[in-house]
Amino acid sequence: MKFFPWWTGPLNLLAWLKNRPYNARPADLWAPWDLLAPRCEGFERWSTQWGMGYIACGRKRQ
């Protein structure tokens, strides 16, 4: 789960409420893959659910 694009501001309240029990830092919802991408080779990401979700893949660096 991630925040919707900035121009859909009120919808981000929904994303925050749905993710509140699982995420201590709401700011991480803007780009939650930032912690994984540097540790992967060939990291790719696609948006889903009209921008609220994402699918990512990559291979762990040695």
Secondary structure, DSSP 8 states (H G I E B T S, - for coil): -----GGGHHHHHHHHHHHTTT-S-GGGGSSGGGGTGGGEEEEEEEEEGGGTEEEEEEEE--
